[in-house]
Amino acid sequence: MDLKVELIGRAENEISAAQALKKISDEPELKVDFGFSADTSFYSNVINHSYYAIFYSAKAYLVFRGIEVSEQGQHQQVYFKFKKRIPLVLD
């Protein structure tokens, strides 16, 4: 399978998981349906899945542009290579 397509698919799956977990955390009736207590939430998991959606999207962008990212330390590589490619303007 094409790596770009695989990465975009993974990003989409992460976003779907984040949305589902947020909905369960926000809606008390869903918590009951799934057998969770009223004080259960999955917001930390929502953040985690959202991070990975961003990570896989950024990595797919780099791959699309022909920029290689090795397996070792790839999160940091993706961050710095993406930042270099797309400079952030913070005014």
PyMOL Python script that loads the backbone (N, CA, C, O; Angstrom):
from pymol import cmd

cmd.read_pdbstr("""\
ATOM      1  N   MET A   1       0.848  -1.182   0.000  1.00  0.00           N
ATOM      2  CA  MET A   1       0.000   0.000   0.000  1.00  0.00           C
ATOM      3  C   MET A   1       0.894   1.246   0.000  1.00  0.00           C
ATOM      4  O   MET A   1       1.969   1.255   0.600  1.00  0.00           O
ATOM      5  N   ASP A   2       0.438   2.268  -0.668  1.00  0.00           N
ATOM      6  CA  ASP A   2       1.150   3.536  -0.724  1.00  0.00           C
ATOM      7  C   ASP A   2       1.228   4.144   0.679  1.00  0.00           C
ATOM      8  O   ASP A   2       0.221   4.237   1.380  1.00  0.00           O
ATOM      9  N   LEU A   3       2.433   4.557   1.080  1.00  0.00           N
ATOM     10  CA  LEU A   3       2.633   5.084   2.428  1.00  0.00           C
ATOM     11  C   LEU A   3       1.780   6.316   2.701  1.00  0.00           C
ATOM     12  O   LEU A   3       1.258   6.468   3.805  1.00  0.00           O
ATOM     13  N   LYS A   4       1.628   7.200   1.712  1.00  0.00           N
ATOM     14  CA  LYS A   4       0.807   8.401   1.908  1.00  0.00           C
ATOM     15  C   LYS A   4      -0.641   8.022   2.221  1.00  0.00           C
ATOM     16  O   LYS A   4      -1.258   8.578   3.130  1.00  0.00           O
ATOM     17  N   VAL A   5      -1.166   7.079   1.464  1.00  0.00           N
ATOM     18  CA  VAL A   5      -2.551   6.629   1.665  1.00  0.00           C
ATOM     19  C   VAL A   5      -2.691   5.975   3.034  1.00  0.00           C
ATOM     20  O   VAL A   5      -3.676   6.203   3.737  1.00  0.00           O
ATOM     21  N   GLU A   6      -1.710   5.166   3.410  1.00  0.00           N
ATOM     22  CA  GLU A   6      -1.740   4.506   4.722  1.00  0.00           C
ATOM     23  C   GLU A   6      -1.721   5.540   5.851  1.00  0.00           C
ATOM     24  O   GLU A   6      -2.474   5.420   6.818  1.00  0.00           O
ATOM     25  N   LEU A   7      -0.866   6.548   5.729  1.00  0.00           N
ATOM     26  CA  LEU A   7      -0.774   7.568   6.775  1.00  0.00           C
ATOM     27  C   LEU A   7      -2.051   8.391   6.884  1.00  0.00           C
ATOM     28  O   LEU A   7      -2.498   8.701   7.988  1.00  0.00           O
ATOM     29  N   ILE A   8      -2.631   8.741   5.761  1.00  0.00           N
ATOM     30  CA  ILE A   8      -3.894   9.494   5.789  1.00  0.00           C
ATOM     31  C   ILE A   8      -4.996   8.633   6.404  1.00  0.00           C
ATOM     32  O   ILE A   8      -5.815   9.139   7.170  1.00  0.00           O
ATOM     33  N   GLY A   9      -5.026   7.354   6.082  1.00  0.00           N
ATOM     34  CA  GLY A   9      -6.006   6.446   6.688  1.00  0.00           C
ATOM     35  C   GLY A   9      -5.834   6.358   8.195  1.00  0.00           C
ATOM     36  O   GLY A   9      -6.814   6.343   8.941  1.00  0.00           O
ATOM     37  N   ARG A  10      -4.589   6.301   8.638  1.00  0.00           N
ATOM     38  CA  ARG A  10      -4.331   6.252  10.081  1.00  0.00           C
ATOM     39  C   ARG A  10      -4.779   7.559  10.743  1.00  0.00           C
ATOM     40  O   ARG A  10      -5.361   7.544  11.828  1.00  0.00           O
ATOM     41  N   ALA A  11      -4.506   8.680  10.087  1.00  0.00           N
ATOM     42  CA  ALA A  11      -4.936   9.979  10.629  1.00  0.00           C
ATOM     43  C   ALA A  11      -6.457  10.032  10.742  1.00  0.00           C
ATOM     44  O   ALA A  11      -6.992  10.492  11.751  1.00  0.00           O
ATOM     45  N   GLU A  12      -7.142   9.568   9.719  1.00  0.00           N
ATOM     46  CA  GLU A  12      -8.612   9.560   9.742  1.00  0.00           C
ATOM     47  C   GLU A  12      -9.139   8.658  10.858  1.00  0.00           C
ATOM     48  O   GLU A  12     -10.107   9.012  11.531  1.00  0.00           O
ATOM     49  N   ASN A  13      -8.517   7.509  11.057  1.00  0.00           N
ATOM     50  CA  ASN A  13      -8.930   6.608  12.140  1.00  0.00           C
ATOM     51  C   ASN A  13      -8.731   7.260  13.502  1.00  0.00           C
ATOM     52  O   ASN A  13      -9.578   7.126  14.386  1.00  0.00           O
ATOM     53  N   GLU A  14      -7.621   7.960  13.674  1.00  0.00           N
ATOM     54  CA  GLU A  14      -7.357   8.636  14.950  1.00  0.00           C
ATOM     55  C   GLU A  14      -8.390   9.720  15.228  1.00  0.00           C
ATOM     56  O   GLU A  14      -8.850   9.864  16.360  1.00  0.00           O
ATOM     57  N   ILE A  15      -8.755  10.480  14.205  1.00  0.00           N
ATOM     58  CA  ILE A  15      -9.779  11.521  14.377  1.00  0.00           C
ATOM     59  C   ILE A  15     -11.120  10.883  14.721  1.00  0.00           C
ATOM     60  O   ILE A  15     -11.837  11.378  15.590  1.00  0.00           O
ATOM     61  N   SER A  16     -11.464   9.790  14.047  1.00  0.00           N
ATOM     62  CA  SER A  16     -12.730   9.099  14.347  1.00  0.00           C
ATOM     63  C   SER A  16     -12.753   8.607  15.786  1.00  0.00           C
ATOM     64  O   SER A  16     -13.764   8.742  16.476  1.00  0.00           O
ATOM     65  N   ALA A  17     -11.641   8.037  16.240  1.00  0.00           N
ATOM     66  CA  ALA A  17     -11.565   7.561  17.623  1.00  0.00           C
ATOM     67  C   ALA A  17     -11.699   8.721  18.601  1.00  0.00           C
ATOM     68  O   ALA A  17     -12.402   8.606  19.606  1.00  0.00           O
ATOM     69  N   ALA A  18     -11.031   9.836  18.317  1.00  0.00           N
ATOM     70  CA  ALA A  18     -11.116  11.014  19.187  1.00  0.00           C
ATOM     71  C   ALA A  18     -12.553  11.523  19.266  1.00  0.00           C
ATOM     72  O   ALA A  18     -13.041  11.853  20.347  1.00  0.00           O
ATOM     73  N   GLN A  19     -13.223  11.585  18.125  1.00  0.00           N
ATOM     74  CA  GLN A  19     -14.607  12.060  18.104  1.00  0.00           C
ATOM     75  C   GLN A  19     -15.533  11.129  18.891  1.00  0.00           C
ATOM     76  O   GLN A  19     -16.403  11.592  19.629  1.00  0.00           O
ATOM     77  N   ALA A  20     -15.346   9.840  18.734  1.00  0.00           N
ATOM     78  CA  ALA A  20     -16.191   8.873  19.444  1.00  0.00           C
ATOM     79  C   ALA A  20     -15.971   8.970  20.953  1.00  0.00           C
ATOM     80  O   ALA A  20     -16.930   8.981  21.724  1.00  0.00           O
ATOM     81  N   LEU A  21     -14.718   9.038  21.367  1.00  0.00           N
ATOM     82  CA  LEU A  21     -14.425   9.111  22.802  1.00  0.00           C
ATOM     83  C   LEU A  21     -14.904  10.429  23.413  1.00  0.00           C
ATOM     84  O   LEU A  21     -15.351  10.456  24.559  1.00  0.00           O
ATOM     85  N   LYS A  22     -14.811  11.508  22.660  1.00  0.00           N
ATOM     86  CA  LYS A  22     -15.331  12.786  23.158  1.00  0.00           C
ATOM     87  C   LYS A  22     -16.842  12.710  23.335  1.00  0.00           C
ATOM     88  O   LYS A  22     -17.384  13.184  24.333  1.00  0.00           O
ATOM     89  N   LYS A  23     -17.509  12.114  22.367  1.00  0.00           N
ATOM     90  CA  LYS A  23     -18.965  11.990  22.458  1.00  0.00           C
ATOM     91  C   LYS A  23     -19.370  11.155  23.666  1.00  0.00           C
ATOM     92  O   LYS A  23     -20.307  11.507  24.382  1.00  0.00           O
ATOM     93  N   ILE A  24     -18.670  10.057  23.890  1.00  0.00           N
ATOM     94  CA  ILE A  24     -18.967   9.226  25.064  1.00  0.00           C
ATOM     95  C   ILE A  24     -18.715  10.015  26.345  1.00  0.00           C
ATOM     96  O   ILE A  24     -19.495   9.926  27.293  1.00  0.00           O
ATOM     97  N   SER A  25     -17.627  10.787  26.377  1.00  0.00           N
ATOM     98  CA  SER A  25     -17.296  11.577  27.570  1.00  0.00           C
ATOM     99  C   SER A  25     -18.316  12.678  27.823  1.00  0.00           C
ATOM    100  O   SER A  25     -18.599  13.013  28.973  1.00  0.00           O
ATOM    101  N   ASP A  26     -18.865  13.239  26.758  1.00  0.00           N
ATOM    102  CA  ASP A  26     -19.803  14.368  26.870  1.00  0.00           C
ATOM    103  C   ASP A  26     -21.241  13.963  27.176  1.00  0.00           C
ATOM    104  O   ASP A  26     -21.997  14.750  27.745  1.00  0.00           O
ATOM    105  N   GLU A  27     -21.624  12.746  26.805  1.00  0.00           N
ATOM    106  CA  GLU A  27     -23.036  12.360  26.887  1.00  0.00           C
ATOM    107  C   GLU A  27     -23.247  11.267  27.948  1.00  0.00           C
ATOM    108  O   GLU A  27     -22.848  10.118  27.761  1.00  0.00           O
ATOM    109  N   PRO A  28     -23.885  11.654  29.065  1.00  0.00           N
ATOM    110  CA  PRO A  28     -24.087  10.707  30.172  1.00  0.00           C
ATOM    111  C   PRO A  28     -24.835   9.429  29.763  1.00  0.00           C
ATOM    112  O   PRO A  28     -24.537   8.348  30.270  1.00  0.00           O
ATOM    113  N   GLU A  29     -25.798   9.553  28.854  1.00  0.00           N
ATOM    114  CA  GLU A  29     -26.562   8.363  28.460  1.00  0.00           C
ATOM    115  C   GLU A  29     -25.682   7.358  27.709  1.00  0.00           C
ATOM    116  O   GLU A  29     -25.909   6.152  27.803  1.00  0.00           O
ATOM    117  N   LEU A  30     -24.697   7.834  26.980  1.00  0.00           N
ATOM    118  CA  LEU A  30     -23.776   6.919  26.312  1.00  0.00           C
ATOM    119  C   LEU A  30     -22.881   6.200  27.318  1.00  0.00           C
ATOM    120  O   LEU A  30     -22.543   5.030  27.137  1.00  0.00           O
ATOM    121  N   LYS A  31     -22.505   6.907  28.372  1.00  0.00           N
ATOM    122  CA  LYS A  31     -21.702   6.271  29.416  1.00  0.00           C
ATOM    123  C   LYS A  31     -22.463   5.083  30.003  1.00  0.00           C
ATOM    124  O   LYS A  31     -21.894   4.014  30.222  1.00  0.00           O
ATOM    125  N   VAL A  32     -23.755   5.287  30.254  1.00  0.00           N
ATOM    126  CA  VAL A  32     -24.592   4.215  30.801  1.00  0.00           C
ATOM    127  C   VAL A  32     -24.685   3.064  29.793  1.00  0.00           C
ATOM    128  O   VAL A  32     -24.575   1.895  30.165  1.00  0.00           O
ATOM    129  N   ASP A  33     -24.890   3.406  28.513  1.00  0.00           N
ATOM    130  CA  ASP A  33     -24.994   2.373  27.472  1.00  0.00           C
ATOM    131  C   ASP A  33     -23.756   1.493  27.409  1.00  0.00           C
ATOM    132  O   ASP A  33     -23.852   0.291  27.158  1.00  0.00           O
ATOM    133  N   PHE A  34     -22.594   2.092  27.636  1.00  0.00           N
ATOM    134  CA  PHE A  34     -21.334   1.353  27.580  1.00  0.00           C
ATOM    135  C   PHE A  34     -20.910   0.789  28.931  1.00  0.00           C
ATOM    136  O   PHE A  34     -19.877   0.127  29.036  1.00  0.00           O
ATOM    137  N   GLY A  35     -21.706   1.051  29.959  1.00  0.00           N
ATOM    138  CA  GLY A  35     -21.422   0.501  31.273  1.00  0.00           C
ATOM    139  C   GLY A  35     -20.373   1.256  32.070  1.00  0.00           C
ATOM    140  O   GLY A  35     -19.758   0.693  32.975  1.00  0.00           O
ATOM    141  N   PHE A  36     -20.161   2.540  31.740  1.00  0.00           N
ATOM    142  CA  PHE A  36     -19.198   3.359  32.480  1.00  0.00           C
ATOM    143  C   PHE A  36     -19.910   4.149  33.560  1.00  0.00           C
ATOM    144  O   PHE A  36     -21.100   4.441  33.438  1.00  0.00           O
ATOM    145  N   SER A  37     -19.195   4.492  34.607  1.00  0.00           N
ATOM    146  CA  SER A  37     -19.777   5.326  35.655  1.00  0.00           C
ATOM    147  C   SER A  37     -19.900   6.767  35.154  1.00  0.00           C
ATOM    148  O   SER A  37     -19.265   7.157  34.175  1.00  0.00           O
ATOM    149  N   ALA A  38     -20.726   7.541  35.846  1.00  0.00           N
ATOM    150  CA  ALA A  38     -21.002   8.913  35.429  1.00  0.00           C
ATOM    151  C   ALA A  38     -19.760   9.793  35.436  1.00  0.00           C
ATOM    152  O   ALA A  38     -19.678  10.744  34.658  1.00  0.00           O
ATOM    153  N   ASP A  39     -18.801   9.498  36.293  1.00  0.00           N
ATOM    154  CA  ASP A  39     -17.610  10.345  36.378  1.00  0.00           C
ATOM    155  C   ASP A  39     -16.478   9.893  35.442  1.00  0.00           C
ATOM    156  O   ASP A  39     -15.383  10.455  35.486  1.00  0.00           O
ATOM    157  N   THR A  40     -16.728   8.900  34.610  1.00  0.00           N
ATOM    158  CA  THR A  40     -15.721   8.430  33.654  1.00  0.00           C
ATOM    159  C   THR A  40     -15.629   9.402  32.489  1.00  0.00           C
ATOM    160  O   THR A  40     -16.639   9.869  31.964  1.00  0.00           O
ATOM    161  N   SER A  41     -14.403   9.694  32.102  1.00  0.00           N
ATOM    162  CA  SER A  41     -14.201  10.487  30.888  1.00  0.00           C
ATOM    163  C   SER A  41     -12.974   9.964  30.151  1.00  0.00           C
ATOM    164  O   SER A  41     -12.125   9.279  30.720  1.00  0.00           O
ATOM    165  N   PHE A  42     -12.911  10.302  28.898  1.00  0.00           N
ATOM    166  CA  PHE A  42     -11.819   9.857  28.045  1.00  0.00           C
ATOM    167  C   PHE A  42     -11.122  11.038  27.384  1.00  0.00           C
ATOM    168  O   PHE A  42     -10.549  10.894  26.305  1.00  0.00           O
ATOM    169  N   TYR A  43     -11.166  12.203  28.022  1.00  0.00           N
ATOM    170  CA  TYR A  43     -10.594  13.404  27.418  1.00  0.00           C
ATOM    171  C   TYR A  43      -9.087  13.266  27.174  1.00  0.00           C
ATOM    172  O   TYR A  43      -8.584  13.764  26.167  1.00  0.00           O
ATOM    173  N   SER A  44      -8.371  12.610  28.063  1.00  0.00           N
ATOM    174  CA  SER A  44      -6.935  12.429  27.827  1.00  0.00           C
ATOM    175  C   SER A  44      -6.705  11.559  26.587  1.00  0.00           C
ATOM    176  O   SER A  44      -5.742  11.774  25.851  1.00  0.00           O
ATOM    177  N   ASN A  45      -7.571  10.596  26.356  1.00  0.00           N
ATOM    178  CA  ASN A  45      -7.469   9.771  25.155  1.00  0.00           C
ATOM    179  C   ASN A  45      -7.839  10.564  23.908  1.00  0.00           C
ATOM    180  O   ASN A  45      -7.272  10.345  22.837  1.00  0.00           O
ATOM    181  N   VAL A  46      -8.793  11.486  24.047  1.00  0.00           N
ATOM    182  CA  VAL A  46      -9.163  12.365  22.929  1.00  0.00           C
ATOM    183  C   VAL A  46      -7.945  13.178  22.502  1.00  0.00           C
ATOM    184  O   VAL A  46      -7.667  13.314  21.311  1.00  0.00           O
ATOM    185  N   ILE A  47      -7.224  13.716  23.478  1.00  0.00           N
ATOM    186  CA  ILE A  47      -6.016  14.492  23.186  1.00  0.00           C
ATOM    187  C   ILE A  47      -4.971  13.605  22.513  1.00  0.00           C
ATOM    188  O   ILE A  47      -4.350  14.009  21.530  1.00  0.00           O
ATOM    189  N   ASN A  48      -4.779  12.413  23.034  1.00  0.00           N
ATOM    190  CA  ASN A  48      -3.796  11.487  22.466  1.00  0.00           C
ATOM    191  C   ASN A  48      -4.130  11.140  21.016  1.00  0.00           C
ATOM    192  O   ASN A  48      -3.260  11.205  20.148  1.00  0.00           O
ATOM    193  N   HIS A  49      -5.375  10.775  20.751  1.00  0.00           N
ATOM    194  CA  HIS A  49      -5.771  10.422  19.382  1.00  0.00           C
ATOM    195  C   HIS A  49      -5.673  11.634  18.456  1.00  0.00           C
ATOM    196  O   HIS A  49      -5.319  11.492  17.286  1.00  0.00           O
ATOM    197  N   SER A  50      -5.982  12.817  18.971  1.00  0.00           N
ATOM    198  CA  SER A  50      -5.861  14.031  18.159  1.00  0.00           C
ATOM    199  C   SER A  50      -4.399  14.301  17.803  1.00  0.00           C
ATOM    200  O   SER A  50      -4.086  14.678  16.674  1.00  0.00           O
ATOM    201  N   TYR A  51      -3.515  14.107  18.774  1.00  0.00           N
ATOM    202  CA  TYR A  51      -2.077  14.269  18.511  1.00  0.00           C
ATOM    203  C   TYR A  51      -1.649  13.347  17.376  1.00  0.00           C
ATOM    204  O   TYR A  51      -0.976  13.781  16.441  1.00  0.00           O
ATOM    205  N   TYR A  52      -2.036  12.080  17.455  1.00  0.00           N
ATOM    206  CA  TYR A  52      -1.610  11.144  16.419  1.00  0.00           C
ATOM    207  C   TYR A  52      -2.237  11.467  15.065  1.00  0.00           C
ATOM    208  O   TYR A  52      -1.613  11.220  14.033  1.00  0.00           O
ATOM    209  N   ALA A  53      -3.434  12.003  15.043  1.00  0.00           N
ATOM    210  CA  ALA A  53      -4.029  12.429  13.774  1.00  0.00           C
ATOM    211  C   ALA A  53      -3.181  13.532  13.143  1.00  0.00           C
ATOM    212  O   ALA A  53      -2.935  13.521  11.937  1.00  0.00           O
ATOM    213  N   ILE A  54      -2.739  14.476  13.959  1.00  0.00           N
ATOM    214  CA  ILE A  54      -1.880  15.554  13.466  1.00  0.00           C
ATOM    215  C   ILE A  54      -0.534  14.996  13.018  1.00  0.00           C
ATOM    216  O   ILE A  54      -0.028  15.356  11.954  1.00  0.00           O
ATOM    217  N   PHE A  55       0.043  14.116  13.831  1.00  0.00           N
ATOM    218  CA  PHE A  55       1.334  13.519  13.508  1.00  0.00           C
ATOM    219  C   PHE A  55       1.279  12.785  12.171  1.00  0.00           C
ATOM    220  O   PHE A  55       2.131  13.009  11.311  1.00  0.00           O
ATOM    221  N   TYR A  56       0.286  11.911  11.984  1.00  0.00           N
ATOM    222  CA  TYR A  56       0.199  11.149  10.740  1.00  0.00           C
ATOM    223  C   TYR A  56      -0.077  12.051   9.546  1.00  0.00           C
ATOM    224  O   TYR A  56       0.428  11.798   8.453  1.00  0.00           O
ATOM    225  N   SER A  57      -0.870  13.097   9.739  1.00  0.00           N
ATOM    226  CA  SER A  57      -1.132  14.047   8.654  1.00  0.00           C
ATOM    227  C   SER A  57       0.142  14.785   8.258  1.00  0.00           C
ATOM    228  O   SER A  57       0.437  14.924   7.071  1.00  0.00           O
ATOM    229  N   ALA A  58       0.893  15.258   9.245  1.00  0.00           N
ATOM    230  CA  ALA A  58       2.143  15.967   8.965  1.00  0.00           C
ATOM    231  C   ALA A  58       3.152  15.039   8.291  1.00  0.00           C
ATOM    232  O   ALA A  58       3.848  15.446   7.361  1.00  0.00           O
ATOM    233  N   LYS A  59       3.229  13.802   8.755  1.00  0.00           N
ATOM    234  CA  LYS A  59       4.149  12.838   8.149  1.00  0.00           C
ATOM    235  C   LYS A  59       3.741  12.539   6.708  1.00  0.00           C
ATOM    236  O   LYS A  59       4.598  12.420   5.832  1.00  0.00           O
ATOM    237  N   ALA A  60       2.437  12.418   6.458  1.00  0.00           N
ATOM    238  CA  ALA A  60       1.958  12.186   5.090  1.00  0.00           C
ATOM    239  C   ALA A  60       2.328  13.364   4.188  1.00  0.00           C
ATOM    240  O   ALA A  60       2.722  13.166   3.039  1.00  0.00           O
ATOM    241  N   TYR A  61       2.205  14.577   4.702  1.00  0.00           N
ATOM    242  CA  TYR A  61       2.583  15.763   3.938  1.00  0.00           C
ATOM    243  C   TYR A  61       4.066  15.703   3.557  1.00  0.00           C
ATOM    244  O   TYR A  61       4.433  15.960   2.410  1.00  0.00           O
ATOM    245  N   LEU A  62       4.906  15.363   4.530  1.00  0.00           N
ATOM    246  CA  LEU A  62       6.346  15.281   4.265  1.00  0.00           C
ATOM    247  C   LEU A  62       6.653  14.196   3.235  1.00  0.00           C
ATOM    248  O   LEU A  62       7.456  14.410   2.326  1.00  0.00           O
ATOM    249  N   VAL A  63       6.021  13.041   3.373  1.00  0.00           N
ATOM    250  CA  VAL A  63       6.220  11.958   2.418  1.00  0.00           C
ATOM    251  C   VAL A  63       5.770  12.401   1.027  1.00  0.00           C
ATOM    252  O   VAL A  63       6.443  12.121   0.035  1.00  0.00           O
ATOM    253  N   PHE A  64       4.638  13.088   0.956  1.00  0.00           N
ATOM    254  CA  PHE A  64       4.122  13.591  -0.314  1.00  0.00           C
ATOM    255  C   PHE A  64       5.124  14.535  -0.968  1.00  0.00           C
ATOM    256  O   PHE A  64       5.254  14.554  -2.192  1.00  0.00           O
ATOM    257  N   ARG A  65       5.828  15.311  -0.163  1.00  0.00           N
ATOM    258  CA  ARG A  65       6.831  16.259  -0.665  1.00  0.00           C
ATOM    259  C   ARG A  65       8.192  15.602  -0.893  1.00  0.00           C
ATOM    260  O   ARG A  65       9.146  16.277  -1.281  1.00  0.00           O
ATOM    261  N   GLY A  66       8.290  14.292  -0.656  1.00  0.00           N
ATOM    262  CA  GLY A  66       9.533  13.579  -0.887  1.00  0.00           C
ATOM    263  C   GLY A  66      10.563  13.753   0.219  1.00  0.00           C
ATOM    264  O   GLY A  66      11.750  13.505   0.008  1.00  0.00           O
ATOM    265  N   ILE A  67      10.120  14.176   1.386  1.00  0.00           N
ATOM    266  CA  ILE A  67      11.011  14.378   2.522  1.00  0.00           C
ATOM    267  C   ILE A  67      10.994  13.110   3.365  1.00  0.00           C
ATOM    268  O   ILE A  67       9.948  12.699   3.867  1.00  0.00           O
ATOM    269  N   GLU A  68      12.159  12.498   3.514  1.00  0.00           N
ATOM    270  CA  GLU A  68      12.248  11.235   4.241  1.00  0.00           C
ATOM    271  C   GLU A  68      12.261  11.450   5.753  1.00  0.00           C
ATOM    272  O   GLU A  68      12.835  12.412   6.264  1.00  0.00           O
ATOM    273  N   VAL A  69      11.611  10.529   6.442  1.00  0.00           N
ATOM    274  CA  VAL A  69      11.598  10.509   7.906  1.00  0.00           C
ATOM    275  C   VAL A  69      11.961   9.092   8.321  1.00  0.00           C
ATOM    276  O   VAL A  69      11.233   8.144   8.028  1.00  0.00           O
ATOM    277  N   SER A  70      13.105   8.953   9.013  1.00  0.00           N
ATOM    278  CA  SER A  70      13.516   7.617   9.442  1.00  0.00           C
ATOM    279  C   SER A  70      12.667   7.188  10.641  1.00  0.00           C
ATOM    280  O   SER A  70      12.009   8.006  11.284  1.00  0.00           O
ATOM    281  N   GLU A  71      12.699   5.921  10.915  1.00  0.00           N
ATOM    282  CA  GLU A  71      11.903   5.369  12.016  1.00  0.00           C
ATOM    283  C   GLU A  71      12.402   5.827  13.379  1.00  0.00           C
ATOM    284  O   GLU A  71      11.603   6.028  14.295  1.00  0.00           O
ATOM    285  N   GLN A  72      13.704   5.992  13.523  1.00  0.00           N
ATOM    286  CA  GLN A  72      14.288   6.390  14.806  1.00  0.00           C
ATOM    287  C   GLN A  72      13.994   7.867  15.074  1.00  0.00           C
ATOM    288  O   GLN A  72      14.400   8.731  14.296  1.00  0.00           O
ATOM    289  N   GLY A  73      13.302   8.155  16.154  1.00  0.00           N
ATOM    290  CA  GLY A  73      13.021   9.536  16.540  1.00  0.00           C
ATOM    291  C   GLY A  73      12.112  10.268  15.575  1.00  0.00           C
ATOM    292  O   GLY A  73      12.261  11.470  15.357  1.00  0.00           O
ATOM    293  N   GLN A  74      11.172   9.541  14.999  1.00  0.00           N
ATOM    294  CA  GLN A  74      10.380  10.137  13.926  1.00  0.00           C
ATOM    295  C   GLN A  74       9.442  11.243  14.378  1.00  0.00           C
ATOM    296  O   GLN A  74       9.142  12.136  13.586  1.00  0.00           O
ATOM    297  N   HIS A  75       8.971  11.222  15.607  1.00  0.00           N
ATOM    298  CA  HIS A  75       8.076  12.291  16.062  1.00  0.00           C
ATOM    299  C   HIS A  75       8.805  13.633  16.045  1.00  0.00           C
ATOM    300  O   HIS A  75       8.279  14.634  15.558  1.00  0.00           O
ATOM    301  N   GLN A  76      10.014  13.635  16.581  1.00  0.00           N
ATOM    302  CA  GLN A  76      10.798  14.865  16.601  1.00  0.00           C
ATOM    303  C   GLN A  76      11.199  15.273  15.179  1.00  0.00           C
ATOM    304  O   GLN A  76      11.184  16.458  14.843  1.00  0.00           O
ATOM    305  N   GLN A  77      11.551  14.305  14.360  1.00  0.00           N
ATOM    306  CA  GLN A  77      11.908  14.604  12.973  1.00  0.00           C
ATOM    307  C   GLN A  77      10.735  15.231  12.225  1.00  0.00           C
ATOM    308  O   GLN A  77      10.896  16.229  11.523  1.00  0.00           O
ATOM    309  N   VAL A  78       9.560  14.637  12.383  1.00  0.00           N
ATOM    310  CA  VAL A  78       8.380  15.169  11.703  1.00  0.00           C
ATOM    311  C   VAL A  78       8.127  16.604  12.156  1.00  0.00           C
ATOM    312  O   VAL A  78       7.849  17.479  11.335  1.00  0.00           O
ATOM    313  N   TYR A  79       8.224  16.841  13.448  1.00  0.00           N
ATOM    314  CA  TYR A  79       7.999  18.191  13.974  1.00  0.00           C
ATOM    315  C   TYR A  79       8.961  19.188  13.332  1.00  0.00           C
ATOM    316  O   TYR A  79       8.528  20.203  12.786  1.00  0.00           O
ATOM    317  N   PHE A  80      10.251  18.909  13.393  1.00  0.00           N
ATOM    318  CA  PHE A  80      11.237  19.874  12.901  1.00  0.00           C
ATOM    319  C   PHE A  80      11.218  20.006  11.381  1.00  0.00           C
ATOM    320  O   PHE A  80      11.372  21.110  10.858  1.00  0.00           O
ATOM    321  N   LYS A  81      11.032  18.906  10.673  1.00  0.00           N
ATOM    322  CA  LYS A  81      10.975  18.989   9.210  1.00  0.00           C
ATOM    323  C   LYS A  81       9.709  19.698   8.746  1.00  0.00           C
ATOM    324  O   LYS A  81       9.744  20.472   7.790  1.00  0.00           O
ATOM    325  N   PHE A  82       8.596  19.438   9.416  1.00  0.00           N
ATOM    326  CA  PHE A  82       7.350  20.119   9.069  1.00  0.00           C
ATOM    327  C   PHE A  82       7.457  21.600   9.415  1.00  0.00           C
ATOM    328  O   PHE A  82       7.033  22.454   8.636  1.00  0.00           O
ATOM    329  N   LYS A  83       8.017  21.903  10.570  1.00  0.00           N
ATOM    330  CA  LYS A  83       8.187  23.296  10.993  1.00  0.00           C
ATOM    331  C   LYS A  83       9.079  24.050  10.012  1.00  0.00           C
ATOM    332  O   LYS A  83       8.810  25.207   9.690  1.00  0.00           O
ATOM    333  N   LYS A  84      10.125  23.406   9.541  1.00  0.00           N
ATOM    334  CA  LYS A  84      11.027  24.025   8.582  1.00  0.00           C
ATOM    335  C   LYS A  84      10.309  24.281   7.261  1.00  0.00           C
ATOM    336  O   LYS A  84      10.515  25.308   6.614  1.00  0.00           O
ATOM    337  N   ARG A  85       9.475  23.339   6.878  1.00  0.00           N
ATOM    338  CA  ARG A  85       8.737  23.427   5.599  1.00  0.00           C
ATOM    339  C   ARG A  85       7.609  24.437   5.681  1.00  0.00           C
ATOM    340  O   ARG A  85       7.355  25.163   4.720  1.00  0.00           O
ATOM    341  N   ILE A  86       6.920  24.494   6.830  1.00  0.00           N
ATOM    342  CA  ILE A  86       5.783  25.386   7.049  1.00  0.00           C
ATOM    343  C   ILE A  86       6.112  26.270   8.248  1.00  0.00           C
ATOM    344  O   ILE A  86       5.704  25.949   9.364  1.00  0.00           O
ATOM    345  N   PRO A  87       6.836  27.370   8.055  1.00  0.00           N
ATOM    346  CA  PRO A  87       7.192  28.212   9.212  1.00  0.00           C
ATOM    347  C   PRO A  87       5.948  28.823   9.854  1.00  0.00           C
ATOM    348  O   PRO A  87       5.032  29.278   9.170  1.00  0.00           O
ATOM    349  N   LEU A  88       5.943  28.820  11.155  1.00  0.00           N
ATOM    350  CA  LEU A  88       4.822  29.385  11.902  1.00  0.00           C
ATOM    351  C   LEU A  88       5.088  30.853  12.169  1.00  0.00           C
ATOM    352  O   LEU A  88       6.196  31.231  12.551  1.00  0.00           O
ATOM    353  N   VAL A  89       4.092  31.665  11.971  1.00  0.00           N
ATOM    354  CA  VAL A  89       4.202  33.091  12.266  1.00  0.00           C
ATOM    355  C   VAL A  89       3.383  33.353  13.511  1.00  0.00           C
ATOM    356  O   VAL A  89       2.160  33.211  13.504  1.00  0.00           O
ATOM    357  N   LEU A  90       4.053  33.732  14.568  1.00  0.00           N
ATOM    358  CA  LEU A  90       3.382  34.007  15.840  1.00  0.00           C
ATOM    359  C   LEU A  90       3.549  35.485  16.166  1.00  0.00           C
ATOM    360  O   LEU A  90       4.550  35.894  16.755  1.00  0.00           O
ATOM    361  N   ASP A  91       2.578  36.264  15.784  1.00  0.00           N
ATOM    362  CA  ASP A  91       2.603  37.701  16.102  1.00  0.00           C
ATOM    363  C   ASP A  91       1.573  38.064  17.116  1.00  0.00           C
ATOM    364  O   ASP A  91       1.462  39.231  17.493  1.00  0.00           O
TER     365      ASP A  91
END
""", "prot")
cmd.dss("prot")
cmd.show_as("cartoon", "prot")
cmd.util.cbc("prot")
cmd.orient("prot")
